Structure formats: structure tokens, C-alpha cells
Amino acid sequence: MQNNTIITEAKDFNIKQTLECGQLFRYHIKDNHAVCYTLDKKAVLYQDGDKIVIENEDKEYFENYFDLKCDYSQIKEQLKNLPMMCTAVRYGYGIRILRQDIVETIISFIISANNNIPRIQGILNRIAPNGKFPTLSELSKITEEEFKQMGSGYRAPYLVKSIKTLAENKINLSVPQTLNGYDANKYLCENLVGVGPKVADCILLFGYHKMDVFPVDTWVKKIYQDLFGDMPSPKIIRQKLIDLYGENAGYAQQYLFYNKRDGSKE
């Protein structure tokens, strides 16, 4: 591997938390190091004292991918006095929200719908068996039956149809970046098969890095109930939590989600 090693502070970057907080599926952690895959690239990460070391072949790409120019200390400071955030920020202190490739994020989160992480990882590993994610041209050649054989189940026709939309440029992937979270969510839902409001918010948060979104799943519903005591529709939950956490709603979602899901295991 060509030496483009990145060294950054560990105080705002925990490898396990960042990789296991639900935003990424193509990675593995073994002993004291981790490997993550994105497009046709990979990075090897490990902690050395108070530093995080990222060995890679494309330094500029991975500096952006791991959002290393963003000051997470400042974000956590802004959030910590909001409801439930002090504990969540302390628990998930090292989460960084990745800046992932849009197409890979779309495919990954269509697969993620009503699915669990080991199965999602298995399907993606079969789609990208050598660690390199297929290009749109390569994805277009995978049939519905082949996607089913890879384990995608009822999502197979969604994948085929959305890949066709992407490959034929029937959706402008630059549009969501210009819209607010609500309108961007609507745009993705209207133009991609297999993308509902929750999946759309995941794409916006983990691909477009938009922070005026709040993916609502089972864990977020529990968080909402802890906060407000009732259980309205996901649409209302989403909007109320965006209003509560403001411009940092996307960051708040990840801290809260990780604390609720992983903290409950302890």
C-alpha cells in the first residue's frame, strides 16, 4: 500500500464508534485495527496512543471521507446542553459522520431497509466480493435474480429499477444538495424505487452530509418516547426532533442512536 498515512487526534475520533454506528457496512474490525472499504478504495485504521492512524492510497479522498476538517469538539459543545445530549455525546464521543459516495450509499441503504447489519454486510460483500464496489455500468448488468441469489430478497427489483434510474441519468443527484432536508427527502423518495423517508434521510445524512434530517427507526422512536412520552407518526417524530436539535440534528441523531442502541447492551 502506497504510504499516504493520515495521523489525527483520537479525542474526537473513535474507530469502533465511527464504523459501528450504522452509517457504514463495508468494514471489518479485528484485534487492534480495522479495514473499511469505499468505492474501489480501502483504508486501514488503528489507534497509536492518542492518535488515530489511517493507512491508505488516496490521502485527499480519505481526509474528506472521514470528515477530518470538521471540528467535532465544537459540534459536541453546541449539542451537550440540549435534551438527552450530554450522556449521548459522552458515550459516542468519537463518532464522525462519513462523507460517502452517493451511489454506494443509495444501494447500501436500499438493502438496509427492514434488514439487520450482518445480512446487509453479507449482501454487500457478495456485490463487491473483492472489496471494490461495482461501477454503475457493472451494477446495471446484475439481474434481479442475481440480486436475489446474493440475499437481497424482495429488495432485488428495487435495486434493479433504481440502478436503471441512476444509470440512465433519470435522477439528478446534485439536486438534493441544493434543497432543504424535507424537500431533498421528498425528491429521493419520488425518484428512486425502494427509498422511503427513513432510507432517504440515511442517504442524505451519510452521503450528502445534510444535517437537517433525522432518520427515524425503532431506536429513534424509543428516544422520542423517552423525551415526549407519546408515539406519533414517524413524519411527526422526524420533524419534532429536527426542530429540537436544529442545525446539528443529523449529528444529534447519530449520538442519540448509538447511545440508545449500544448503550442498552451494557
N, C-alpha and C positions, 0 to 999 in steps of 0.2 A: 504493500500500500504506500503510495506516494505520501511523503510527510508534509501534510498541511495542518499539523496539530493545532487545535484551539485549546487554550487554557483559560478558564474563567472561574469566578468565585463560587464557592459552594453554598454560601449563606442564602442565596435566592434560587438555587438550582439543586434539586434532589432528583437523581436519575430515576429511581424506582417510582417516585410520585409522578413525575412527568410522563413516564411511559405507561404507567398503570392507571391513570386517571380517566380512562375511557375515550381518549381522543385518537388513539393510535392502536393498530392491531398487528402491524408487521414488525415485530421486535421479539427478542428473547433475552432473558436475564439469566446469567449463570455465574455462580460464585461471586466474584467481586467486579464483574464487568457486564456490560450489556451491548447488544448489537441492534441497531434499528435500521430499517430499510425504507427508502423513499424513491419512487421512480426507479432509475437504474443505478442508484447510489446507495452506499451504506456508510454508517458511522459506528465506530467502536468507542464506548464511553466507560470511564471508570473514575473513581474518586481517589485523589492522592493528597492526603491531609485536608487542608481547607480549600483545595482546588478541584474542579472538575476538568478532566482531560478528555477531549474529543478528537480521536484519530480519524481522518477522513481524506478523501481525494479531491474535495471541492470546498475549500475554506469559505469562500464568499457565500456559497449556497447554504452551508450549514450554519453560518453565523446568522443568516436570515431565518432559516428553518427553526432554530432553537430560540429565535427572538432575542438574541443576545444584546441588542442595542436598546432594549426596553428596560426601564428602571422598575423592577418589581417591588423593591422596597417602598417606593413612593406609592405604588398601587395599593399595597397592603396597609400602608399608613392611612390612606384615604378611606379604606374599607373597614378598618378594625373597630370603629365605634358604631357601625350600623348593626341592626339586629342579627344575632347569631354569628357574626363575622369574627369576633375576637378568637373564639375557640377554633373555628374553621381555618382561619389564616394561620394560627399557630400549628395546627395539626398538619396542614398541607403546605407548609411554608416554602417548599421547594418546587411547587408546580409552575411550569412555564407552558403557556399555550402556544403550540407549534403553528408555524405558517406552512401548511401542507399544500401540495399540488391539488388544484381544484378537481380535476377529473378523477384522480385517485381517491380523493375524499368523497366524491359523489358515489363512485362504485362501492367503496368500503361501507358507507352508511346506508345505501340501499340494502346491502347484505345484512347490515346490523339490525334491521327492523325486526322486532319480536324474536331476537336471537340472543345467544349467550356468547361471551368472549371466546372460549375455546373453540366453539363451532365457527365463529366468524374468522378466527385465525386460521383454522383448518381450510376453509373455503379459499381465503386469500392466498394461502401457501400453495394451494393447487392451481390457482390462477397465475401465480408468479412463483413457480417451483424453484427457479434458480436465484430468487431474491430480486429479480428485475421485473418491475411492473410493466405489463404489456402496453404498447402504444395504442392509441385509438384504432389505428388500422388493424393491429393484431387482435384487439378486443372484438372488432367487428366480425372477425372470422369465427368466433366462438358461437356455436349454435345453442339454442335453448336446451336441447337435450344434453349437450356437453356441460352446460352450467348446472343442470340438474345432477349429472353424474359427479360434479365437484361438490355437491351437497347444498346447493342454494335453494332447492325445493321450489315453493310457489313464487319465489323471487326471480326465478330464471327468466320468465317472459318480461318482467320489469327491466331486468338488466339488458336484455336484447333490444327492447324498444328505446330505452334511454341512451344506450350506446349508439344506436342508429341516429337518434336526435342529435347527439353530440357530434358524431362523425360527419353528418350532413349539414352541420352548422345551422340547425334549425332553432338553436338557442344561442343567444349572445352571452357568453359567460362573463363579459365585462360589465353587463348591466347591473347585477346585484351590488357591485361595489359602489355604484352611484346612488343607490336607493337607501332609505332608512330600513331598519330591520324588519318592520312589518311588511313593507312593500316588497322587499327582497325575498322574504319568505314566501309571499304570495306568488311572486314571479317564478321561483323554482318549483313550487307545487303545481302551478298551471302548465309548466313546460316539460317536466320530467316525470315519467311513469315510475311509481314506487317511491316517490318522495312526498311524504305528508309533512305536516307542520313541525313535528319533532325532528325528523331526519333533515328537513330544510334548515332548521336552526343549528343543527350539528355541522352541516356543510358551511353555513355562514360563519360559525364561530371558529371551526378548526381549519377551514380552507380560506375563507375571505378575511378572517381575523376581525369580524364585526362584533362589537361589544354590546350593541343594543338588542341583544337576543337572549333567550333563556330556554334552552331545551328542557322540555318537561317529560320526565319519565317517572317510574314508580318511586324512586328515591326523592325526586324533587317534590312529588305530591306529598310525601311524608314530611318533608321540610316545611312545605306550605301549611300543612295541618298543624305542625308544631308552632308555627308563627301565628296563625289566624284561627285555628280551631274548626274550620269548616272545610268543605271539599267541593268547590265549584268545578266548572269545566276546565280542561287544560288551557283553552284560549284565555279564560279569565285569570287562571293561575299565572300564565306566562306574562300577561300584561301587568298584573299587580306586582310581580317580582321585578320586572324591568323598571317600573315606576319607583319601587322601593330602593333598588340599588343603583339606579341612574346610569351614568356614562360608563361605569365599571361593572354593569350587570353580567356580562359574559365571564369576566374574571370571578365575580362572586359566585356564579353558578358552579364553576369548577371547584372552588374551595369548599363550598357547601356540599356539593355532590360527593366529593372524595371523602370528606369528613363523615358524612352520614353513612355512606356505603362501607368504607373500610374501617371507620371508627367503630361501627357496630359489630365488627368481627372480634374486637379486643375485649 
